[in-house]
Amino acid sequence: MLPVAAAAELLTFTGPPLRLQHSLSRRHSHRLPAHAHLFAAASDEPIGPPVCIVDTDTSGKQSAREISERCGIPLATADQSECSFLLEYRSSDGHLTLRRRGDSVRSALSVDYVGGRLGRRLVGVSRGQGPREMVAKAVTSAKVKAPCVWDMTAGLGRDAAVLAAAGCTVRMLERHPGLAALLEDGVQRLHRHTDANTRPAADSQGIFLDGTPSAALVPGPGFSKRLLGCHCMDSSGLIKPGDLQRDVPSWMTDERPDVCYLDPMFPPRTKSAEVRKDLRLLQDLLGHSDTDADHEMLFRTALRLCRWRVVVKRPASGPPLLGVQPSMSVRGRDTINRFDVYLKDEFATWADG
């Protein structure tokens, strides 16, 4: 895991204050890999039910403490009674997982870009196999085939990974510290497994000696370089109209996104069986507190930040975000989602409002 850097600093934005907990100062930068991540608590107000981090074995304690300090997530006590959700760092396989307290370990979520169902999907995307992903169609165009994208509601990072596999440069923003910690862990393991100098040898079945799948299930080093990492901050209220503050992290001013991607939490469905296990857990973790005012602030912020367009993921049969008709929509056959595209030039009044 990354070493804990210098003492906390305060970032000044016009929106809610962001407390920097992992500072990439020059004095420490030589120790950090290129894909180091910035963690900043979006505000002092907790998001959803309490989350704690707990060790599953003795050897994992140091890593758990580093995650706790970096992400502002408390360590669980022995009886774990103060926690509704548990982050568990398993040093034996290098995965950080998230589950409800009381649920089985097998039900836990993790972010894994190496192997598995998502890994196979990413390899197919990077090789141009099968139909083109709808999210990639919505984000790109004939003029800009490999845009810089900020995923401002990263969640479990799957859409961000698909965009990176499709050739986009993607930076993930996630306001929930627990999800941001999962994303950081997934990206770090991705970099380790795509580094030919540190990857362990594979056996005759193509499985590495540490249990990870062979390079056939990794999109390649270009993919890991395009998936820039995760920053834990609230995407809403980052800037005031027409002005990026001078005290924000340098990447926010040096790397203006071509596209901002939004995937607001959908309203819960009536029948819980219709919701996938991972999405149901996310809904319980994040709660359903986002209002139209929250969505409006996020939408306006995205329009101010982007150079070109905002893409919003919506239920296929649901209304557009805030009832605002998009410039165009991308949808496929027999899919549950669509992607609404808002061209910045057509929504200047929203960006300036």
C-alpha positions in Angstrom: 0.0 0.0 0.0 1.1 3.6 -0.4 2.9 5.3 2.5 1.1 7.9 4.5 2.3 11.3 3.3 2.7 14.6 5.0 0.3 16.1 7.6 -3.2 17.0 6.5 -3.8 20.2 4.5 -6.9 22.1 3.8 -8.0 22.5 0.2 -10.1 25.6 -0.5 -13.1 25.3 -2.9 -16.2 27.4 -3.2 -18.2 24.3 -2.3 -17.9 22.2 0.8 -14.4 22.2 2.4 -12.2 19.3 1.3 -9.7 18.0 3.9 -6.7 16.5 2.2 -5.6 13.4 4.0 -3.1 12.0 1.5 -0.9 14.9 0.3 1.4 14.4 -2.7 4.0 16.9 -1.6 7.4 17.2 -3.4 9.2 15.9 -0.3 7.3 12.6 -0.6 6.6 12.3 -4.3 9.8 10.3 -5.0 8.4 7.5 -2.9 5.1 7.2 -4.6 4.2 5.4 -7.8 2.9 7.3 -10.8 -0.6 6.1 -10.1 -0.8 7.4 -6.5 -4.2 8.6 -5.4 -5.5 11.7 -3.7 -7.9 11.2 -0.8 -10.0 14.1 0.5 -13.1 13.8 2.7 -15.9 15.6 0.9 -17.2 17.1 4.1 -17.5 16.4 7.8 -21.0 14.9 7.3 -21.0 11.1 7.0 -22.5 9.6 3.8 -24.8 6.7 4.6 -24.4 4.2 7.4 -21.1 3.9 9.3 -18.3 2.0 7.6 -15.3 0.6 9.5 -12.2 -1.3 8.3 -11.3 -4.5 10.0 -8.3 -7.0 9.7 -9.0 -10.6 8.8 -5.5 -11.7 9.9 -2.6 -10.4 11.9 -0.4 -9.7 8.9 -2.9 -7.3 7.5 -3.0 -4.8 10.4 -0.5 -2.3 9.0 -2.2 -2.1 5.6 -5.6 -1.7 7.3 -4.2 1.2 9.5 -2.8 2.9 6.4 -6.2 2.7 4.7 -7.9 4.0 7.8 -5.6 7.0 8.0 -5.6 7.8 4.3 -9.4 7.4 3.8 -10.6 8.7 7.2 -12.3 5.3 7.9 -12.2 4.2 11.5 -10.8 0.8 12.5 -13.4 -1.6 13.8 -13.5 -2.5 17.5 -13.5 -6.2 18.5 -17.3 -6.6 18.5 -17.8 -4.4 15.4 -21.1 -3.1 17.0 -20.5 0.5 15.7 -20.3 -0.6 12.1 -23.1 -1.2 9.5 -20.6 -2.1 6.8 -17.1 -3.6 7.0 -14.1 -3.1 4.8 -11.8 -6.1 5.1 -8.3 -6.1 3.7 -7.2 -9.7 3.0 -3.4 -9.6 2.8 -3.4 -13.2 1.6 -4.9 -12.4 -1.8 -4.4 -8.6 -1.9 -8.1 -7.7 -2.1 -10.0 -5.1 -0.2 -13.7 -6.1 0.2 -16.9 -4.5 1.4 -19.9 -6.2 3.0 -22.7 -5.6 5.4 -21.9 -6.6 9.0 -23.5 -10.0 9.5 -23.4 -11.0 5.9 -21.2 -13.8 4.8 -17.7 -13.1 3.5 -18.7 -14.6 0.1 -21.2 -11.7 -0.4 -18.5 -9.1 -0.1 -17.8 -6.7 -3.0 -14.4 -5.9 -4.4 -13.0 -4.0 -7.4 -11.1 -6.4 -9.7 -9.9 -5.4 -13.2 -7.8 -8.5 -13.5 -9.6 -11.6 -14.7 -13.2 -12.6 -14.0 -16.2 -11.5 -15.8 -15.2 -7.8 -15.9 -11.6 -8.7 -17.0 -12.9 -10.7 -20.0 -15.2 -7.8 -20.9 -12.4 -5.3 -20.8 -10.2 -7.5 -22.9 -12.9 -7.8 -25.5 -13.4 -4.0 -25.5 -9.7 -3.3 -25.9 -9.4 -5.8 -28.8 -12.6 -4.5 -30.5 -14.4 -7.8 -30.1 -18.2 -7.9 -30.1 -20.6 -5.0 -30.4 -19.2 -1.6 -29.3 -20.1 -0.6 -25.7 -22.9 2.0 -25.6 -21.0 4.1 -23.0 -18.1 4.4 -25.4 -20.4 5.5 -28.2 -21.9 8.2 -26.0 -18.5 9.6 -24.8 -16.6 9.5 -28.1 -17.2 11.0 -31.6 -15.7 10.9 -35.0 -13.7 14.0 -34.1 -12.6 13.0 -30.6 -12.1 9.2 -30.5 -10.0 9.1 -27.3 -11.2 11.9 -25.0 -10.1 12.7 -21.4 -13.1 11.7 -19.2 -13.8 12.4 -15.6 -16.2 9.9 -14.1 -17.7 12.1 -11.4 -19.7 9.3 -9.7 -17.4 6.4 -10.0 -19.1 3.8 -7.8 -17.4 0.5 -8.5 -15.5 1.9 -11.5 -16.9 -0.5 -14.1 -17.9 2.1 -16.7 -14.7 4.0 -16.1 -12.7 0.8 -16.8 -14.7 0.1 -20.0 -14.0 3.6 -21.2 -10.3 3.2 -20.5 -10.3 -0.1 -22.3 -11.9 1.6 -25.3 -9.0 4.1 -25.5 -10.2 7.0 -23.3 -8.1 8.5 -20.5 -10.2 8.3 -17.4 -10.0 9.8 -13.9 -12.4 8.6 -11.2 -14.0 10.8 -8.6 -16.0 9.1 -5.8 -17.4 10.9 -2.7 -17.8 7.8 -0.5 -14.5 6.9 1.3 -15.3 3.2 1.4 -15.9 2.9 -2.3 -12.9 5.1 -3.1 -10.8 2.7 -1.0 -12.1 -0.2 -3.0 -11.3 1.6 -6.3 -7.8 2.5 -5.1 -7.1 -1.1 -4.2 -8.4 -2.4 -7.6 -6.3 0.1 -9.5 -3.2 -0.7 -7.5 -3.6 -4.4 -8.1 -4.2 -3.7 -11.8 -0.8 -1.9 -12.0 1.0 -4.7 -10.2 -0.5 -7.4 -12.5 0.2 -5.5 -15.7 3.8 -4.7 -14.7 5.9 -7.4 -16.5 8.8 -6.8 -14.1 6.9 -7.7 -11.0 4.4 -10.2 -12.3 5.0 -13.7 -10.9 5.5 -16.7 -13.2 2.5 -18.5 -14.6 1.9 -22.2 -14.5 0.9 -24.5 -17.4 -2.8 -23.5 -17.1 -1.9 -19.8 -17.4 -2.6 -19.0 -13.8 0.1 -16.9 -12.0 1.6 -18.4 -8.8 -0.1 -15.7 -6.7 -3.5 -17.0 -8.0 -4.2 -14.2 -10.6 -5.1 -15.0 -14.2 -2.6 -14.7 -17.0 -2.1 -11.7 -19.3 -4.8 -13.0 -21.6 -7.3 -11.5 -19.1 -5.6 -8.1 -18.7 -6.3 -5.5 -21.4 -2.6 -4.5 -21.4 -0.3 -1.8 -20.0 -1.9 0.9 -22.2 -5.2 0.2 -20.3 -3.6 0.6 -16.9 -2.0 3.9 -17.9 -5.2 5.3 -19.1 -7.1 4.5 -15.9 -5.5 7.3 -13.9 -6.9 6.4 -10.5 -9.5 7.5 -7.9 -9.9 10.7 -5.9 -12.2 10.7 -3.0 -14.1 14.0 -3.1 -17.6 15.3 -3.7 -17.9 16.2 -7.4 -20.6 18.8 -6.6 -19.5 22.4 -5.8 -15.9 22.0 -6.9 -15.9 25.4 -8.7 -17.8 28.6 -8.8 -19.1 29.8 -12.2 -16.2 30.4 -14.7 -13.5 30.0 -12.1 -11.2 27.2 -11.0 -9.7 28.1 -7.6 -5.9 28.3 -7.4 -5.7 26.0 -4.4 -7.2 22.9 -6.0 -5.0 19.9 -6.9 -2.8 20.6 -10.0 -4.5 17.9 -12.0 -7.8 19.8 -11.9 -6.3 22.8 -13.7 -3.7 21.0 -15.8 -6.1 18.3 -17.1 -9.5 19.8 -18.1 -11.8 16.9 -19.1 -13.2 16.7 -22.6 -16.2 14.8 -21.2 -17.8 14.5 -17.7 -19.6 11.3 -17.0 -22.4 11.0 -14.5 -24.2 7.9 -13.2 -26.5 9.2 -10.4 -28.0 6.6 -8.1 -31.3 5.4 -9.6 -34.4 5.4 -7.4 -34.8 1.9 -5.7 -37.0 -0.5 -7.6 -40.2 -1.8 -6.1 -39.2 -5.4 -6.2 -35.8 -5.9 -4.6 -35.3 -9.1 -6.6 -35.0 -7.0 -9.7 -31.9 -5.2 -8.3 -28.5 -7.0 -8.6 -26.8 -7.8 -5.4 -24.0 -5.3 -5.9 -26.3 -2.5 -6.8 -28.6 -3.3 -3.8 -25.6 -3.1 -1.5 -24.5 0.3 -3.1 -28.0 1.7 -2.6 -27.9 0.6 1.1 -24.4 2.0 1.5 -25.0 5.4 -0.1 -28.7 5.8 0.9 -31.2 7.6 -1.2 -30.5 11.1 0.1 -29.6 12.8 -3.2 -32.2 15.3 -4.1 -33.0 17.2 -7.4 -30.9 20.1 -5.9 -27.9 17.7 -5.5 -28.4 16.4 -9.0 -28.6 20.0 -10.4 -25.4 21.1 -8.6 -23.6 18.0 -10.0 -25.0 18.6 -13.5 -24.0 22.3 -13.5 -20.6 21.5 -12.2 -20.0 18.9 -14.9 -21.1 21.3 -17.6 -18.7 24.0 -16.3 -15.8 21.6 -16.1 -16.1 19.8 -19.4 -14.8 21.1 -22.7 -17.2 19.2 -24.9 -20.1 17.2 -23.4 -21.7 15.6 -20.4 -22.9 12.0 -20.5 -25.5 10.8 -18.0 -26.5 7.2 -17.5 -30.2 6.7 -17.0 -32.7 3.8 -16.8 -33.9 3.0 -20.4 -37.5 3.9 -19.7 -36.8 6.6 -17.1 -37.1 10.4 -17.4 -34.0 12.4 -18.2 -32.0 13.9 -15.3 -33.9 16.9 -13.9 -36.4 16.6 -16.8 -33.9 18.2 -19.1 -34.0 16.8 -22.6 -30.6 15.8 -23.9 -28.9 16.7 -27.2 -29.1 13.0 -28.1 -29.3 9.6 -26.5 -27.5 6.3 -27.1 -29.3 3.1 -26.4 -29.1 -0.5 -27.6 -31.5 -3.4 -28.0 -32.8 -5.2 -24.9 -30.8 -3.0 -22.5 -31.9 -1.6 -19.2 -29.9 1.6 -19.5 -29.4 4.5 -21.9 -26.8 7.3 -22.1 -28.1 10.8 -22.5 -25.6 13.3 -24.1 -25.6 17.0 -23.3 -23.4 19.0 -25.7 -21.9 21.9 -23.8 -22.5 24.5 -26.5 -26.2 23.7 -26.3 -26.4 24.1 -22.5 -24.3 27.2 -21.9 -27.1 28.7 -19.8 -27.0 25.8 -17.4 -23.2 26.0 -17.1 -23.4 29.8 -16.4 -26.3 29.6 -14.1 
